Amino acid sequence: MLVLASASPRRSELLTQAGIAFEVHPAHINEDLLTGEEPLAYVTRLAREKAEAVYRERSAAGDSNSLLVLGADTTVTLDNHILAKPENAEDAARMLRLLSGRTHRVMTGVALASARGTEVAAEITEVSFLTLTDEQITEYVATGEPMDKAGAYAIQGRAACWIPRIEGCYFNVVGLPLSLVARLIAIA
């Protein structure tokens, strides 16, 4: 039985799209960045902590040894700085101005906890943005779409028309690298 340690509707949609049966059991952990923590270390640590926290909860509740818990965390980085979910509309506009005309990285840490231990991996995708006008940014922020997204955009939404190129896994940018997850499940 696969349990997704996330309330992310995008992750649920991707697993469903891939035909992977799962249950949702969100993890409740502290997601603060540690002092001096690099972005890749951050997303893999959070993925592990989410998967292991839910694995412990479900195991204590009597779930069987066939339990698999999937934890994931995605962030956007530019010049090795994390662009998390925007705090407000002004923060979203600030992030979009930073991304405008540049290439950034999307990193997702993935962890699969089971009775055999926890496997951790990561996917990195480079995303290139066109140069955006202030009007485009203002209009996009006004839609509300950027507000719950790392880096303040959704590649599968209205921002798609500003992204001429990606290098790597598209699904990683949406929030869950499906091929990587499938490989982890296959070896569990």
DRENDO-702362 format. One record per atom (N, C-alpha, C, O, CB): x, y, z. Coordinates in pm, whole numbers, padded with zeros to 5 digits, always signed. Each point is the difference from the previous one (the first is absolute). Last residue first. Glycine has a CB too. Layout:
# DRENDO-702362
XYZ/...
//
This chain:
# DRENDO-702362
+01134-00120-00415/-00038-00008+00143/-00046-00139+00037/-00036-00025+00115/-00030+00266-00119/+00191-00064-00442/+00107-00066+00076/-00034-00017+00147/+00077-00062+00074/+00085+00157-00234/-00467+00118-00149/+00035-00130-00058/+00106-00073+00081/-00001-00123+00005/-00057+00213-00229/-00071+00357+00334/-00104-00096+00038/+00037-00140-00049/-00021-00099+00070/-00155+00283-00078/+00455+00170-00122/+00012-00026+00144/-00102-00104+00047/+00032-00088+00079/+00053+00321-00046/-00109-00084-00482/+00121-00081+00022/+00017-00034+00148/+00036-00113+00033/+00072+00221-00232/-00457+00184+00079/-00029-00137-00045/+00120-00091+00022/-00016-00115+00040/-00144+00207-00210/+00216+00367+00261/-00087-00063+00100/-00029-00144-00040/+00006-00089+00085/-00109+00312-00030/+00342+00037-00364/+00082-00027+00120/-00082-00071+00106/+00047-00097+00061/+00093+00299-00110/-00368-00055-00330/+00090-00109-00036/+00087-00039+00118/+00021-00119+00026/-00020+00198-00264/-00294+00297+00286/-00068-00129-00003/+00093-00116-00033/-00012-00107+00061/-00192+00226-00129/+00261+00365+00310/+00063-00068-00113/-00047-00145-00008/+00052-00087+00070/+00150+00239-00050/-00441+00301+00185/+00035-00138+00035/+00060-00069-00123/-00071-00024-00097/-00113+00016+00271/+00035+00479-00167/+00008-00030+00143/+00035-00142+00038/+00017-00029+00118/-00177+00204-00095/+00163+00116-00448/-00138+00001+00051/-00001-00034+00149/-00085+00050+00074/-00002-00115-00303/+00492+00035+00003/-00036+00142+00014/-00143+00014+00051/-00032+00094+00073/+00192-00034-00259/+00001-00491+00089/+00072+00053+00114/-00040+00145+00025/-00019+00041+00115/+00211-00196-00163/-00342-00064-00337/-00082-00029+00117/+00067+00044+00130/-00068+00029+00099/-00030-00223-00223/+00333+00234-00295/-00112+00095+00010/-00080-00022+00129/-00035+00096+00069/+00022-00088-00321/+00541-00137+00171/-00134-00056+00017/-00107+00109+00018/+00005+00078+00096/+00101-00282+00006/+00353+00327-00362/-00028-00091+00109/-00146-00039+00002/-00071+00011-00100/+00256+00089+00230/-00028+00347-00325/+00094-00110-00014/-00020-00089+00123/+00036+00037+00112/+00133+00102-00248/-00476+00256-00157/+00044-00061+00126/+00101-00108-00035/-00003-00057-00109/-00220+00106+00227/-00026+00418-00371/+00087-00118+00006/+00018-00048+00144/+00013+00079+00093/+00106-00001-00301/-00395+00303+00067/+00031-00056-00131/+00078-00131+00006/+00003-00075-00098/-00004+00305+00013/-00347+00069+00395/+00108-00097+00021/+00031-00068-00133/-00064-00099-00037/-00007+00062+00278/-00293+00349-00140/+00126+00074+00022/+00120-00092+00008/+00112+00046+00023/-00241+00128+00097/-00335-00318-00162/+00033+00075-00122/+00128+00082+00016/+00046+00059-00098/-00290-00050+00045/+00055-00263+00420/+00054-00088-00104/+00044+00077-00124/+00097-00038-00066/-00245-00144+00151/-00084+00348+00321/+00142+00031-00021/+00062-00085-00111/+00111+00029-00043/-00096+00035+00282/-00471-00124-00079/+00017+00115-00089/+00145+00034-00029/+00031+00058-00105/-00243+00028+00192/+00160-00568+00098/-00104+00103-00003/+00033+00110-00099/+00059-00025-00105/-00112-00026+00342/+00334-00322-00103/-00116-00061-00062/-00116+00098-00010/-00109-00037-00044/+00183-00185+00132/+00333+00340+00126/+00036-00031-00138/-00120-00058-00076/-00010+00016-00121/+00247-00056+00192/-00233+00385+00347/-00041-00137-00030/+00029-00027-00147/-00060+00062-00087/-00121-00059+00266/+00381+00365+00231/-00059-00029-00130/-00038-00147-00009/+00050-00085+00074/+00086+00270-00179/+00115+00056+00472/-00114+00084-00038/-00050-00024-00142/-00049+00093-00065/+00137+00075+00221/+00263-00388+00143/+00043+00082-00111/-00109+00087-00059/+00027+00076-00093/+00137-00248+00046/-00350-00223+00306/+00140+00038+00015/+00043+00077-00123/-00030-00042-00112/+00078-00161+00257/-00562+00203-00004/+00098-00070-00081/+00142+00049+00032/+00024+00120+00008/-00196-00152-00189/-00290+00189+00307/+00037-00118+00078/+00103-00085-00073/+00007-00121+00017/-00234+00121+00085/+00071+00432-00282/+00006+00016+00145/+00036-00126+00080/+00055+00013+00110/-00221+00162-00142/+00093-00053-00469/+00135-00016+00056/+00005-00018+00151/+00105-00033+00054/-00027+00169-00241/-00502-00068-00065/+00068-00126-00030/+00138-00014+00066/+00035-00109+00044/-00158+00109-00259/-00198+00387+00205/+00014-00081+00121/+00077-00129-00022/+00037-00067+00097/-00249+00164-00022/+00101+00300-00370/-00079-00124-00016/+00001-00085+00125/-00087-00084+00019/+00140+00087-00262/+00209+00402+00201/-00142+00027+00028/-00088-00124-00018/-00109-00006+00056/+00146+00242-00128/+00425-00242-00048/-00015-00002+00146/-00147+00020+00037/-00048-00062+00095/+00282+00152-00067/-00127-00048-00482/+00014-00138+00046/-00021-00011+00151/-00071-00088+00047/+00229+00045-00237/-00155+00474-00011/-00118-00076-00040/+00005-00143+00051/-00101-00053+00046/+00082+00196-00249/+00398+00129+00275/-00115+00049+00078/-00126-00079-00033/-00073-00041+00091/+00176+00270-00086/+00283-00321-00260/+00018-00044+00138/-00121+00041+00084/-00054-00082+00074/+00304+00100-00097/-00231+00136-00419/-00022-00145+00003/+00009-00053+00143/-00082-00082+00042/+00176+00064-00273/+00010+00471+00165/-00143-00024-00020/-00032-00150+00004/-00099-00041+00060/+00085+00252-00198/+00463-00066+00153/-00066+00026+00127/-00150-00028-00010/-00062-00048+00095/+00236+00222-00040/+00128-00449-00388/-00027+00142+00025/-00063+00015+00137/-00052-00097+00056/+00023+00142-00304/+00380-00445+00081/-00138+00038+00030/-00011+00151+00017/+00092+00065+00051/-00131-00287+00058/+00374-00169-00364/-00001+00126+00073/-00145+00047+00013/-00073+00009-00099/+00307+00052+00013/-00142-00588+00057/+00009+00117-00086/+00009+00124+00088/-00025-00007+00120/-00105-00108-00306/+00299-00365+00369/-00112+00093-00008/+00028+00106-00106/+00114+00043-00017/-00169-00083+00259/+00229-00497-00102/+00031+00132-00056/-00128+00082-00014/-00101-00050-00049/+00300-00044-00073/-00006-00351+00429/-00115+00063-00064/+00041+00140-00045/+00049+00081+00078/-00212-00215+00065/+00372-00383+00040/+00027+00140-00029/-00115+00056-00083/-00045-00063-00096/+00295+00024+00103/-00214-00381+00371/-00039+00042-00135/+00034+00147-00016/-00024+00080+00090/-00163-00252-00098/+00278-00293+00351/+00026+00142-00025/-00033+00030-00146/+00045-00070-00090/+00137+00078+00269/-00268-00403+00249/-00007+00034-00142/+00023+00150-00013/-00050+00078+00081/-00111-00271-00132/+00264-00231+00444/-00040+00135-00039/+00001+00013-00151/+00071-00072-00070/+00021+00165+00283/-00112-00477+00245/+00056+00039-00129/-00047+00142-00031/-00080+00057+00074/+00085-00299-00156/-00004-00192+00487/-00013+00142-00031/+00069+00029-00132/+00109-00050-00028/-00117+00109+00274/-00205-00485+00094/+00077+00032-00119/-00026+00147-00032/-00115+00044-00002/+00104-00284-00087/-00041-00074+00559/-00044+00112-00082/+00098+00023-00115/+00120+00017+00022/-00232+00089+00178/-00041-00575+00096/+00075+00124+00016/-00056+00107-00092/-00112-00010-00048/+00317-00120+00111/-00389-00318-00006/+00142-00021-00031/+00085+00124+00019/+00122-00007-00013/-00193-00165-00148/-00408+00161+00212/+00056-00081+00108/+00150-00023-00022/+00072-00029+00095/-00296-00083-00064/+00059+00547-00265/-00063-00133+00010/+00063-00074+00118/+00084+00056+00071/-00129-00063-00323/+00030+00520-00049/+00025-00070+00126/-00078-00131+00002/-00117-00006-00039/+00156+00225+00159/+00154+00162-00488/-00095-00109+00014/+00039-00080+00124/+00104-00067+00002/-00145+00057-00255/+00129+00535+00008/+00040-00105+00093/-00111-00104+00008/-00118+00034+00001/+00259+00129+00132/+00060+00304-00431/-00099-00106+00011/+00054-00104+00097/+00117-00037-00006/-00203+00078-00231/+00164+00509+00052/+00050-00112+00076/-00113-00100+00014/-00115+00040+00022/+00282+00104+00103/-00076+00259-00497/-00094-00076+00081/+00075-00112+00068/+00065-00082-00065/-00257+00139-00087/+00282+00446-00129/+00052-00119+00067/-00111-00065+00080/-00072+00067+00074/+00303+00033-00062/-00117+00281-00432/-00106-00054+00086/+00053-00131+00055/+00041-00089-00075/-00230+00201-00058/+00433+00359-00093/-00007-00144+00025/-00117-00032+00091/-00029+00072+00096/+00278-00091-00125/-00138+00434-00361/+00011-00038+00141/-00013-00152+00012/-00022-00070-00099/-00075+00294+00173/+00191+00215-00450/-00020-00144+00020/+00022-00031+00147/+00099+00043+00060/-00024-00096-00298/-00251+00537-00013/+00110-00081+00055/-00036-00147+00003/-00115-00039-00021/+00187+00234+00159/-00354+00205-00246/+00114+00001-00090/+00117-00087+00043/+00109+00012-00054/-00178+00213-00005/-00269-00131+00440/-00018+00055-00135/+00130+00001-00080/+00101+00055+00043/-00287+00086+00046/+00127-00255+00388/+00003-00110-00096/-00003+00049-00145/+00047-00070-00090/-00161-00072+00260/+00078+00453+00195/+00129-00067+00009/+00015-00108-00107/+00107-00017-00058/-00103+00064+00304/-00418+00172-00200/+00099+00092-00058/+00139-00062+00003/+00079+00019-00093/-00219+00178+00168/-00203-00433+00135/-00016-00006-00145/+00096+00096-00070/+00051-00031-00107/-00292-00033+00138/+00224+00069+00442/+00058-00125-00050/-00008-00008-00152/+00096-00040-00066/-00160-00072+00280/-00144+00479-00003/+00146+00008+00016/+00067-00125-00057/+00099+00010-00071/-00129+00131+00278/-00439-00133-00185/+00049+00088-00107/+00152+00011+00006/+00066+00000-00104/-00283+00128+00108/+00010-00362+00345/-00015-00074-00126/+00055+00082-00116/+00072-00053-00084/-00276-00065+00175/+00181+00327+00325/+00107-00099+00000/-00004-00083-00129/+00104-00032-00057/-00109+00024+00309/-00342+00312-00176/+00124+00073-00025/+00119-00095-00008/+00089+00018-00084/-00184+00182+00201/-00330-00374+00004/+00006+00037-00142/+00130+00073-00034/+00057-00022-00107/-00306+00036+00105/+00292-00332+00418/-00111+00087-00041/+00021+00037-00147/+00094-00046-00063/-00123+00137+00301/+00308-00412-00028/-00073+00038+00120/-00123+00084-00032/-00099-00003+00073/+00313-00005+00053/+00030-00381-00450/-00004+00143+00034/-00086+00027+00123/-00102-00066+00022/+00136+00119-00264/+00255-00507+00160/-00133+00052-00034/-00005+00146+00042/+00050+00036+00107/-00159-00265-00079/+00595+00105-00108/-00107-00082+00056/-00136+00050-00049/-00007+00077-00096/+00148-00125+00300/+00382+00070-00358/-00120+00082-00018/-00117-00087+00043/-00051-00080-00079/+00152+00220-00114/+00464-00155+00288/-00132-00061-00006/-00107+00106-00017/-00003+00100+00070/+00083-00288+00074/+00449+00189-00312/-00089+00053+00103/-00138-00059-00021/-00048-00010-00112/+00180+00225+00129/+00258-00277-00311/+00011-00079+00122/-00079+00057+00118/+00024-00037+00115/+00199-00032-00194/-00258+00243-00370/+00131+00035+00057/+00019-00063+00138/+00057+00062+00090/-00062+00154-00219/-00448-00304+00033/+00063+00091-00094/+00129+00047+00065/-00002+00056+00110/-00221+00018-00214/-00194-00480+00171/+00123+00068+00040/+00051+00086-00115/-00007-00037-00117/+00064-00151+00275/-00521-00098+00059/+00057+00070-00115/+00124+00071+00050/-00002+00064+00106/-00224-00036-00222/-00038-00491+00314/+00031+00141+00012/+00058+00051-00131/+00048-00076-00084/-00007+00049+00331/-00321-00425+00019/+00048+00067-00121/+00033+00145+00031/-00072+00067+00075/-00066-00220-00220/+00050-00372+00386/+00004+00144+00021/+00065+00063-00123/+00104-00047-00048/-00091+00020+00302/-00242-00479-00036/+00061+00080-00105/+00001+00147+00041/-00085+00046+00076/+00011-00211-00251/-00032-00401+00334/+00015+00140+00039/+00068+00075-00114/+00086-00055-00068/-00073-00006+00314/-00283-00440-00154/+00070+00088-00092/-00001+00143+00052/-00107+00059+00020/+00044-00208-00212/+00008-00387+00389/-00039+00140+00016/+00090+00087-00087/+00123-00005+00010/-00205-00037+00227/-00103-00503-00163/+00097+00086-00066/-00049+00143+00015/-00115+00029-00033/+00183-00211-00134/-00184-00347+00390/-00018+00144-00005/+00117+00069-00070/+00116-00025+00033/-00251+00013+00178/+00055-00462-00082/-00005+00036-00142/-00016+00151-00021/-00015+00047-00113/-00083-00272+00065/+00095-00006+00480/+00136+00017-00052/+00003+00036-00148/+00105+00035-00053/-00029-00197+00224/-00519+00295+00115/+00083-00118-00023/+00140+00036-00051/+00031+00116-00026/-00238-00245-00021/-00115+00433+00385/+00011-00034-00142/+00104-00110-00019/+00094-00013+00080/-00162+00249-00145/-00076-00012+00493/-00018-00140-00034/+00002-00033-00148/-00040-00110-00038/-00087+00098+00241/+00210+00431+00059/-00144-00026-00009/-00029-00142-00047/-00116-00039-00015/+00079+00282-00033/+00479-00077+00072/-00050-00001+00138/-00150-00030+00003/-00051-00053+00098/+00228+00218-00033/+00027-00106-00484/+00048-00123+00061/-00052-00015+00142/-00040-00108+00042/+00245+00118-00185/-00291+00391-00089/-00080-00109-00054/+00041-00134+00059/-00085-00086+00024/+00056+00216-00235/+00276+00257+00338/-00140+00013+00040/-00083-00119-00046/-00076-00058+00078/+00098+00306-00088/+00429-00222-00133/-00009-00028+00144/-00145+00006+00048/-00045-00087+00074/+00277+00182-00043/-00150+00028-00477/+00024-00143+00018/-00011-00038+00148/-00062-00101+00034/+00212+00100-00237/-00169+00455+00092/-00126-00069-00031/+00017-00150+00014/-00093-00068+00045/+00028+00253-00202/+00449+00072+00221/-00100+00039+00101/-00131-00073-00025/-00061-00052+00094/+00169+00279-00072/+00243-00280-00338/+00024-00074+00124/-00100+00035+00109/-00039-00087+00078/+00280+00079-00136/-00260+00237-00361/-00026-00143-00019/+00015-00076+00132/-00083-00084+00033/+00163+00102-00270/+00031+00442+00239/-00144-00020-00025/-00032-00148-00009/-00093-00048+00066/+00081+00268-00186/+00466-00097+00157/-00072+00024+00126/-00150-00021-00017/-00065-00054+00090/+00243+00217-00023/+00096-00195-00455/+00026-00109+00095/-00081+00018+00129/-00064-00093+00047/+00296+00067-00143/-00249+00373-00219/-00066-00119-00055/+00016-00118+00096/-00096-00072+00027/+00138+00154-00262/+00189+00314+00340/-00144+00011+00024/-00076-00121-00053/-00093-00047+00064/+00115+00296-00074/+00443-00227-00075/-00026-00014+00145/-00150+00005+00027/-00053-00084+00074/+00275+00189-00020/-00081-00020-00491/+00012-00142+00032/-00023-00026+00149/-00058-00101+00038/+00220+00074-00229/-00167+00474+00033/-00115-00075-00051/+00010-00149+00028/-00102-00065+00023/+00078+00236-00201/+00387+00111+00324/-00127+00041+00060/-00116-00086-00050/-00076-00054+00081/+00165+00287-00061/+00342-00274-00212/-00003-00064+00132/-00133+00030+00069/-00055-00086+00070/+00306+00105-00051/-00174+00197-00424/-00019-00143-00022/-00006-00076+00131/-00081-00092+00015/+00199+00113-00234/-00032+00456+00237/-00134-00037-00047/-00023-00150-00020/-00105-00051+00039/+00102+00271-00148/+00356-00055+00481/-00009+00014-00145/-00139-00045-00047/-00063-00083+00066/+00314+00045-00089/-00103+00237+00523/-00046-00118-00076/-00013+00033-00149/-00062+00099-00038/-00060-00181+00243/+00244+00373+00192/+00103-00048-00091/-00041-00118-00086/+00084-00055-00072/+00076+00136+00236/-00465-00010+00241/+00108+00095-00027/+00105-00064-00089/+00053-00107+00032/-00094+00221+00189/-00454-00302-00262/+00105+00002+00102/+00110+00097-00041/+00022+00022-00119/-00074-00261+00183/-00489+00248-00189/+00133-00021-00054/+00101+00007+00114/-00006+00090+00083/-00063+00007-00308/-00456-00239+00298/+00096+00112-00001/+00134-00045-00057/+00046-00111+00025/-00162+00212+00174/-00320-00346-00113/+00064+00011-00131/+00098+00116-00009/+00034+00043-00111/-00237-00145+00013/-00055-00260+00468/+00056+00135-00011/+00077+00006-00132/+00091-00079-00023/-00075+00108+00277/-00431-00370-00215/+00137+00017+00049/+00039+00147-00013/-00065+00077-00070/+00125-00316+00004/-00468-00128-00032/+00005+00128+00069/+00136+00012+00066/+00022-00045+00113/-00275+00046-00073/+00000-00296-00473/+00098+00009+00109/-00007+00140+00060/-00023+00098-00070/+00174-00270-00040/-00557-00111-00164/+00099+00108+00004/+00091-00008+00123/-00043-00036+00109/-00118+00178-00234/-00114-00500-00165/+00018+00022+00145/+00108+00108+00013/+00118-00032+00007/-00185-00211+00056/-00239-00047-00469/+00063+00125+00042/+00001+00007+00152/-00102-00020+00066/+00027+00137-00278/+00086-00550-00163/-00081+00074+00096/+00076+00127+00036/+00122+00006-00018/-00229-00219+00109/+00121-00125-00558/+00060+00056+00121/-00109+00056+00090/-00114+00020-00041/+00325+00034-00085/-00065-00306-00396/-00099+00004+00109/+00070+00049+00126/+00113-00039+00029/-00248-00151-00132/+00253+00280-00431/+00055-00051+00126/-00104+00018+00110/-00042+00112+00027/+00280-00057-00099/-00235+00090-00410/-00064-00126+00032/+00051-00064+00127/-00013-00122+00018/-00022+00092-00257/+00135+00469+00021/+00093-00109-00028/-00059-00137+00033/+00064-00102-00024/+00123+00259+00070/-00432+00241+00045/+00026-00002-00144/+00090-00117-00038/-00017-00059-00107/-00008+00309+00100/-00043-00166+00464/-00122-00054-00061/+00019-00014-00151/-00036-00102-00058/-00104+00206+00240/+00481+00107+00055/-00002-00143+00032/-00122-00067-00063/+00010-00111-00052/+00111+00157+00267/-00091+00421-00262/+00105-00067-00077/+00002-00150+00028/+00012-00080-00092/+00123+00291+00096/-00432+00067+00243/-00040-00008-00142/+00103-00077-00082/-00037-00080-00086/-00085+00298+00110/+00225-00126+00428/-00108-00099-00011/-00044-00018-00145/-00020-00112-00045/-00057+00172+00276/+00387+00277-00143/+00062-00132+00017/-00105-00110-00010/+00024-00103-00062/+00155+00204+00208/-00336+00342-00156/+00077-00031-00121/+00068-00136+00010/+00001-00075-00097/+00036+00320+00062/-00274-00063+00407/-00090-00052-00103/+00074-00034-00128/-00040-00091-00072/-00144+00227+00170/+00379-00142+00414/+00010+00069-00129/-00097-00058-00102/+00009-00118-00034/+00231+00169+00083/-00125-00173+00424/-00135+00043-00034/-00004+00069-00135/-00103+00055-00039/+00051-00031+00282/+00394-00423-00017/-00016+00136-00051/-00146+00027-00028/-00075-00089-00041/+00307+00083-00058/+00030-00424+00169/+00015+00084+00119/-00008+00148-00039/+00088+00079+00033/+00054-00257+00078/-00332-00310-00319/+00063+00126-00037/+00001+00092+00121/-00105+00034+00053/+00031-00058-00295/+00059-00534+00179/-00059+00116+00067/+00080+00122-00042/+00122+00002+00010/-00203-00142+00189/-00007-00409-00367/+00076+00124-00009/-00079+00111+00067/-00120+00017-00023/+00229-00092-00192/-00088-00492+00253/-00085+00118+00000/+00089+00124+00000/+00088+00014+00085/-00274-00138+00038/
//
